[in-house]
Amino acid sequence: MGEVTVLTKATSRSRSLRTTIPIGIVKQFNLSVGDKLSWEIRAEGGDLIIVVKPLKNRG
């Protein structure tokens, strides 16, 4: 099944949700505070597919 995380409210007044990126993924992609993630969302065969890609600064 892979990693499982829990959604929580982003802020008390927001309708947005947040989750934690598991440490294995953080290490594999060398993610740091402030890094940006690109989210691609699509329906495929009745399932919701979410592809998240790190956007690293080049230079």
NORQUIDA-V229075 format. One record per backbone hydrogen bond with DSSP energy under -1.0 kcal/mol. CO is the residue of the C=O (numbers start at 1). NH is the residue of the N-H. E is the energy in kcal/mol with one decimal. If there is no record, write none. Layout:
((CO & NH & E) (CO & NH & E))
This chain:
((8 & 18 & -2.7) (16 & 10 & -2.2) (18 & 8 & -2.5) (22 & 26 & -2.1) (23 & 27 & -2.7) (24 & 28 & -2.2) (25 & 29 & -2.2) (26 & 31 & -2.3) (32 & 35 & -2.2) (36 & 55 & -3.1) (38 & 53 & -2.6) (40 & 51 & -3.0) (42 & 49 & -3.4) (44 & 47 & -1.7) (47 & 44 & -2.8) (49 & 42 & -2.4) (51 & 40 & -2.6) (53 & 38 & -3.3))
